Amino acid sequence: SSDVCSSDLPELENYNIPLTPAVDIYSLGILLYEITITYNTEMERIKLLYDFKNGVIKTDTILDKMINKCPNKRPSINEIKNYLNYLHIKRN
């Protein structure tokens, strides 16, 4: 489950950063990454999520932008929607 990531939001580490919809973008990025990876053990899943959140693993996709430590550098929900529509069109 994504409870491993719940306390790792950059906004929760720095009380000077206001909570905005970018918090949801971060969480969505983690969730989307988690449902696209394959792993054999719970420990492996935790390690993959940790490495992704800390920039050790790069996907070269919009997911990397979604978990940017700086909330105002994350894509908007409309940008994500457009990206997903583009992938859908490209795939068909």
C-alpha positions in Angstrom: 0.0 0.0 0.0 1.1 3.6 -0.4 1.2 4.2 3.3 5.0 3.9 3.0 5.0 7.2 1.2 2.4 9.2 3.1 4.7 11.0 5.5 7.3 11.7 2.8 5.6 14.7 1.2 8.1 17.5 0.9 5.4 19.9 2.0 5.0 18.1 5.3 8.7 18.4 6.0 8.7 22.2 5.6 5.9 24.0 7.3 6.6 27.2 5.3 5.3 25.5 2.1 1.5 25.8 1.9 -0.6 22.7 1.1 -2.0 23.0 -2.4 -3.3 20.6 -5.1 0.3 19.8 -5.8 0.2 17.5 -2.8 -2.3 15.4 -4.6 -0.1 15.4 -7.8 2.8 14.1 -5.7 0.7 11.3 -4.2 -0.7 10.5 -7.7 2.8 10.2 -9.1 3.8 7.8 -6.3 0.6 5.8 -6.8 1.1 5.6 -10.6 4.7 4.5 -10.2 3.7 1.9 -7.7 1.1 0.3 -9.9 3.5 0.1 -12.9 6.4 -1.5 -11.2 6.9 -5.2 -10.6 8.4 -6.6 -7.5 8.6 -10.0 -5.7 8.7 -9.0 -2.0 7.3 -6.2 0.1 10.9 -5.2 0.9 11.7 -4.9 -2.8 8.6 -2.7 -3.3 9.6 -0.4 -0.4 13.1 -0.1 -1.8 11.9 0.7 -5.3 9.5 3.4 -4.0 12.2 4.9 -1.8 14.7 5.0 -4.7 12.0 6.6 -7.0 11.1 9.3 -4.4 14.8 10.1 -3.9 15.7 10.4 -7.5 17.8 7.2 -7.7 15.3 5.7 -10.1 14.2 7.9 -13.1 11.3 6.9 -15.3 12.0 9.6 -18.0 8.2 10.2 -17.9 5.9 12.8 -16.4 6.1 10.7 -13.2 9.5 12.2 -12.4 8.0 15.7 -12.6 5.0 14.7 -10.5 7.2 14.0 -7.5 9.4 17.1 -7.8 10.4 18.3 -4.3 9.3 21.8 -5.4 5.5 21.8 -5.5 5.3 24.6 -8.1 7.4 22.6 -10.5 4.9 19.7 -10.6 2.6 19.5 -13.6 -1.0 20.5 -13.2 -3.8 17.9 -13.4 -4.6 19.3 -16.9 -1.0 18.6 -18.0 -1.2 15.1 -16.7 -4.5 14.5 -18.4 -3.1 15.8 -21.7 -0.1 13.6 -21.3 -2.2 10.5 -20.6 -4.5 11.3 -23.6 -1.4 11.7 -25.8 -0.2 8.2 -24.6 -3.6 6.7 -25.4 -3.7 8.2 -28.9 -0.1 7.2 -29.6 -0.8 3.7 -28.5 -3.8 3.3 -30.7 
